[in-house]
C-alpha cells in the first residue's frame, strides 16, 4: 500500500519524530511504500510549507498527483503553524475528504470542570478543533482508551485506540540490589520535577537521577531546581538542550525504577511508555490516561498523589516484588511493540 505520511522526522529534535520513526520503519518492513512530508529540518521526501496559510495545499497537490489514497497524519498543532489556529489543517482535510485520511492526535484536551474553562479557555478552543478534525477525517487514532472515550463523549465515533508503539530492547533486569531511580523527560513544571527534592530526602537509600532536556523559556525553573537540589547527595540533576539516544539508553539501563511525579497530564506520556522499551517498572500518579497502561498490565504502581511518602511506598512495593512487574511489562511488550502497532495502523488505514 502507498501511504502519504505527514509528521516530524529525525534529525529534528522532537520526541514524536524519534518515536514515530519506528512506526514508519515497521510499515516499510511490512512492504508498504511511504511518501513522507516533514516539517522544519526533518529528513523527508517533501518539506511542508508552514510559512503560508495555504502551504498544506501544496501537500494536497502532491498527494493527488501521486494518486495516493491513504494518508497518515501525526498531529500536534505546533507542527502546522499555531498562528493559523488549525484552520489551515481543517482546509487540508476538506480538500482530501474523498481520500482515507487517518489523524493521530498526540494531544487531546478534555474539560474536567467548569472552573477549567475560566482558568484555561484555550482548552475549549483545542477541543473544538480536535472534534472538527475528527469530523473531517476518515478516522482518528489515540494512544489510550481513556482518550478515545473522552473524544467519543463529544459524539465522535470514528476513533480507535492504538497503543503508542514501543521498541523492545533486550535489557535484562538481574541486579540483586535495587536502589536506583530515574526521572527522564522535558523540563517543565507540570511534570513535578521540583518534587524530587522531597522525594530524594524521603528515600535516602535510593539514588535518583533526574535527566531533562530543557528549553530556554524554562530557564528560571531550571535555576530553581538547581537551588532546591543543592546538598542532596543521593540526587543527580542533568539538564541539557537534547539528550542523545545513547545517553538516554545508559540512564534507563542503569536505573531500577522510573519515577514520573507529574502534576498535570491531559494525554499519554511517551516517557511512561519507555517502561516497555527498557523493561523497567514505573511509578505514575492517577491522572487522566497516564496510569492506564500501568493499571492494565501491572507494569508499575499508581499513586493517588505524587507525595514523597506515596512515592517512597510505591518504590518499596515494586522492589519487594520485582519479577511481578517485569512479567507485566512482558505482556505489555507483546501487545504494543512497533510491529503490532504498524499492523493496527494499516488495518485502520485500509478501512
C-alpha positions in Angstrom: 0.0 0.0 0.0 1.2 3.5 -0.8 0.8 5.8 2.2 1.4 9.6 2.5 2.8 10.4 5.9 2.8 13.9 7.5 5.0 14.1 10.6 8.2 15.4 12.0 11.2 13.1 11.4 14.8 12.9 12.7 17.2 14.7 12.8 14.6 17.1 14.1 15.0 17.2 17.9 11.4 16.1 18.7 10.1 13.2 20.7 7.4 12.4 18.2 10.0 12.4 15.4 12.1 9.7 17.1 9.1 7.7 18.3 7.2 7.5 15.1 10.3 6.8 13.0 10.0 3.3 14.5 6.4 3.1 13.2 7.5 4.1 9.7 10.3 1.6 9.7 7.9 -1.1 10.7 5.5 -0.1 7.9 8.3 -0.3 5.4 9.4 -3.6 6.7 5.8 -4.9 6.1 6.1 -3.9 2.4 4.4 -0.6 2.3 5.6 2.4 0.3 5.8 5.7 2.2 5.8 9.2 0.8 7.0 11.4 3.6 6.1 15.1 4.3 8.0 16.6 7.1 8.3 19.9 9.0 11.4 22.0 9.6 14.7 20.1 9.4 13.0 16.7 9.1 14.6 14.3 6.7 11.7 13.5 4.2 10.7 13.3 0.6 8.9 16.7 0.7 9.0 19.6 3.2 5.7 21.0 4.5 5.4 24.7 3.9 4.3 26.2 7.3 5.2 29.8 6.4 1.9 30.2 4.4 -1.7 29.6 5.4 -2.1 27.6 2.1 1.2 25.7 2.5 -0.6 22.5 3.2 -2.4 22.8 -0.1 0.9 22.1 -1.8 0.9 18.7 0.0 -2.7 18.1 -1.3 -1.5 18.7 -4.8 1.4 16.2 -4.5 -0.9 13.6 -2.9 -3.4 13.9 -5.8 -0.6 13.9 -8.4 0.9 10.7 -7.0 -2.6 9.2 -6.7 -2.2 8.4 -3.0 -5.4 7.2 -1.4 -4.2 6.6 2.2 -2.8 9.4 4.3 -1.4 9.1 7.9 -1.0 12.4 9.8 0.8 12.8 13.1 -0.9 15.9 14.6 0.2 18.5 17.1 -1.0 22.0 16.2 2.5 23.4 16.5 3.7 21.2 13.6 1.4 23.0 11.1 1.5 26.6 12.5 -0.2 27.7 15.7 -0.7 31.1 14.2 -3.3 29.7 11.8 -5.4 28.3 14.7 -5.7 25.0 12.9 -7.8 26.4 10.1 -5.2 25.6 7.5 -5.3 22.0 8.7 -9.1 21.8 8.5 -8.8 23.1 4.9 -6.3 20.4 4.2 -8.7 17.7 5.5 -11.6 19.2 3.5 -9.5 19.1 0.3 -8.8 15.4 0.9 -12.3 14.4 2.1 -12.6 11.8 -0.7 -9.4 10.0 0.4 -8.8 8.0 3.6 -7.0 10.3 6.0 -6.3 9.0 9.4 -5.1 11.5 12.0 -3.2 10.5 15.1 -3.9 13.1 17.9 -0.8 13.2 20.1 -2.6 15.7 22.4 -6.2 15.5 23.4 -7.8 18.2 25.6 -10.7 17.4 27.9 -13.0 19.5 30.0 -12.9 18.2 33.6 -14.7 21.0 35.3 -16.5 24.3 34.7 -13.7 26.1 36.5 -11.2 24.9 33.9 -13.0 26.9 31.2 -12.2 30.1 33.2 -8.7 29.1 34.1 -7.8 27.9 30.6 -10.3 29.0 27.9 -7.8 27.9 25.3 -8.6 24.3 26.2 -12.1 24.8 24.8 -10.7 26.0 21.5 -8.5 22.9 21.3 -11.4 20.6 22.0 -13.5 22.2 19.2 -10.5 21.9 16.8 -9.9 18.3 17.7 -13.6 17.4 17.2 -13.6 19.2 13.9 -10.5 17.2 12.9 -12.3 14.0 13.8 -15.4 15.0 11.8 -13.4 15.9 8.7 -11.0 12.9 8.7 -11.8 9.3 7.9 -10.7 8.4 11.4 -8.7 9.4 14.5 -6.1 7.4 16.4 -5.4 7.9 20.1 -2.9 6.1 22.2 -5.1 5.2 25.2 -8.7 4.0 25.7 -9.2 6.9 28.2 -8.6 9.5 25.5 -10.7 7.6 22.9 -13.6 7.5 25.3 -13.1 11.2 26.1 -13.4 12.0 22.3 -16.5 9.8 22.0 -18.2 11.9 24.6 -18.4 14.7 22.0 -20.2 12.4 19.6 -17.1 11.3 17.6 -17.4 7.6 16.5 -14.6 7.2 14.1 -11.9 6.9 16.8 -9.7 4.0 17.7 -7.1 3.3 20.4 -3.8 2.0 19.0 -1.1 1.9 21.7 1.9 4.1 21.2 4.4 1.6 19.8 7.5 0.6 21.6 10.8 -0.9 20.7 11.5 -4.0 22.8 15.2 -3.6 23.8 16.7 -6.8 25.3 17.6 -5.2 28.6 17.7 -7.8 31.4 17.0 -6.9 35.0 19.2 -9.2 37.1 20.7 -6.8 39.7 20.4 -8.2 43.2 20.5 -4.8 44.8 17.7 -2.4 43.7 18.4 1.2 44.7 18.4 3.4 41.6 15.5 5.6 40.4 15.2 7.7 37.2 13.2 10.6 36.0 13.5 11.3 32.3 11.8 13.9 30.2 11.3 17.5 29.2 12.0 20.2 31.7 8.6 21.6 32.6 6.8 22.3 36.0 3.8 20.2 35.1 6.0 17.1 35.3 6.6 17.7 39.0 10.4 17.7 38.8 10.6 20.0 41.8 9.0 17.3 43.9 12.3 15.3 43.8 13.8 17.4 46.5 11.3 16.0 49.0 11.2 12.5 47.3 15.0 12.1 47.5 15.1 13.2 51.1 12.3 10.7 52.0 14.3 7.9 50.3 17.9 8.4 51.5 18.9 4.8 50.4 17.7 5.4 46.8 19.9 7.2 44.3 17.9 9.4 42.0 18.9 10.6 38.5 16.8 13.4 37.1 17.7 13.8 33.4 15.9 16.5 31.5 16.1 18.2 28.1 15.4 21.9 28.6 14.2 24.8 26.6 15.3 28.5 27.2 11.8 29.5 28.3 12.1 27.3 31.3 15.5 28.6 32.4 14.0 30.2 35.6 12.6 26.8 36.6 15.9 25.1 35.9 17.7 27.6 38.2 15.0 27.0 40.9 15.7 23.2 40.6 19.5 23.7 40.9 18.9 25.7 44.1 16.4 23.2 45.6 18.5 20.2 44.8 21.7 21.6 46.2 23.2 19.5 49.0 21.1 16.4 48.3 23.8 13.7 48.0 21.5 11.0 46.5 20.3 13.1 43.6 22.0 13.9 40.3 20.4 16.6 38.2 21.2 16.6 34.5 19.7 19.3 32.2 20.7 19.7 28.5 19.2 21.0 25.4 18.9 17.5 24.0 19.8 14.1 25.4 21.1 11.7 22.8 19.7 8.2 22.3 23.0 6.7 23.6 22.8 8.8 26.8 19.1 8.0 27.3 19.7 4.3 27.0 22.5 4.5 29.6 20.3 6.3 32.1 17.4 3.7 31.6 19.7 0.7 31.7 21.4 1.8 34.9 18.1 2.5 36.7 15.8 0.1 38.5 12.6 2.1 38.6 11.2 5.0 36.5 9.5 7.7 38.7 7.2 10.3 36.9 5.6 12.5 39.5 3.5 14.5 37.0 1.2 17.2 38.4 -0.8 17.6 35.2 -1.3 15.1 32.4 -4.0 15.6 29.8 -2.7 12.9 27.4 -0.4 9.9 27.3 3.3 10.1 28.1 5.9 8.9 25.7 8.3 8.6 28.6 5.8 6.4 30.5 5.7 4.0 27.5 9.5 3.7 27.8 8.9 1.3 30.7 8.2 -1.3 28.0 11.1 -0.2 25.8 13.7 -0.6 28.6 12.0 -3.3 30.6 11.8 -1.1 33.7 8.8 -0.7 36.2 7.4 2.7 36.7 5.5 4.9 39.1 2.9 7.4 37.9 0.1 9.4 39.6 -3.5 8.7 38.8 -4.0 11.4 36.2 -6.2 11.1 33.1 -4.8 8.5 30.7 -1.3 8.5 32.3 -1.9 5.4 34.5 -3.9 3.3 32.0 -1.1 1.1 30.9 0.3 0.7 34.4 -3.1 -0.4 35.8 -4.0 -2.7 32.9 -0.7 -4.6 32.6 0.7 -4.0 36.1 3.9 -2.5 34.7 4.3 -0.4 37.8 2.5 1.3 40.7 -0.1 4.1 40.5 -0.1 6.7 43.4 -3.0 8.9 44.2 -0.8 11.9 44.6 3.0 12.2 43.9 3.9 13.0 47.5 7.3 11.8 48.9 5.6 9.3 51.2 3.5 7.8 48.5 6.4 7.6 46.1 8.6 6.0 48.8 5.9 3.4 49.5 5.5 2.6 45.7 9.2 2.2 45.3 9.3 -0.3 48.2 6.3 -2.2 46.8 8.0 -2.6 43.4 11.3 -3.6 44.8 9.7 -6.2 47.1 8.1 -8.0 44.1 10.2 -7.0 41.2 9.5 -10.1 39.0 5.8 -9.4 39.1 6.2 -6.1 37.4 8.7 -7.4 34.9 6.0 -10.0 33.9 3.5 -7.2 33.4 6.0 -5.4 31.2 6.5 -8.6 29.2 2.7 -8.7 28.4 2.7 -5.0 27.5 5.6 -5.5 25.1 3.7 -8.3 23.4 0.7 -6.0 22.7 2.5 -2.7 22.0 5.6 -3.4 20.0 6.0 -1.5 16.8 5.3 -4.5 14.6 1.8 -4.8 16.2 1.3 -1.0 16.1 2.1 -0.9 12.4 -0.3 -3.7 11.7 -3.1 -1.9 13.5 -2.3 1.3 11.7 -2.5 -0.3 8.3 -5.7 -2.1 9.2 -7.3 1.2 10.2 -5.9 3.0 7.2 -7.4 0.4 4.9 -10.8 0.8 6.5 
